Amino acid sequence: MNGMLCIDVSRCLSCKTCELECAVSHSEAGTLLAIVAAGEPAQRRIVVEPAGRLSVPLQCRHCEDAPCVAVCPTQAMHKNGREFPVLVDAERCIGCHACIAVCPFGVISTSRMGKAVVKCDLCVRRLAQGQQPACAAGCPTHAIRYLTPEEVAGEARRRSAESFLVAVERGRAP
């Protein structure tokens, strides 16, 4: 995993395009029209949650020491090393929902297709094909972006420089 999803809540319009793109990307049908035609119960792995005047797209944070992985009795919830996303093996999942109980972000849910749980897998199939995760690719305002650690650091430096310049302009620079 050489990147991470970065969220700018000030850009989120709560249009839920990310939810739709996620559901379509993970569906058997593969397109919205085919999902509707087949009556397939598509399921999102990201949710846009209202928070006051803002909306926050929430998905698995792929924790380094993921509590969902630690609590899973069958190792259905697993991580193949520090740099990889937390994944679910639906065949091994027994539906105990212990992972749902311990997730600090509340982003694991029960599958509509059976007993297994579902969560963001960072679109590993799309990443393997050189594509961005569906939620980031589909976000019309770029509130969700898939960035490398270097790009994240660059963004932080840019914001810091902008804040410093504002302080200088207001005569409050250190």
Secondary structure, DSSP 8 states (H G I E B T S, - for coil): ---EEEE-GGG-----HHHHHHHHHTSSS-SHHHHHHHT-----S-EEEEETTEEEEE-----TT-HHHHH-TTS-EEESSTTS-EEE-TTT-----HHHHH-TT---EE-TTSSSEE---TTHHHHHTT---HHHHH-TT-SEEEE-HHHHHHHHHHHHHHHHHHHHHTT---
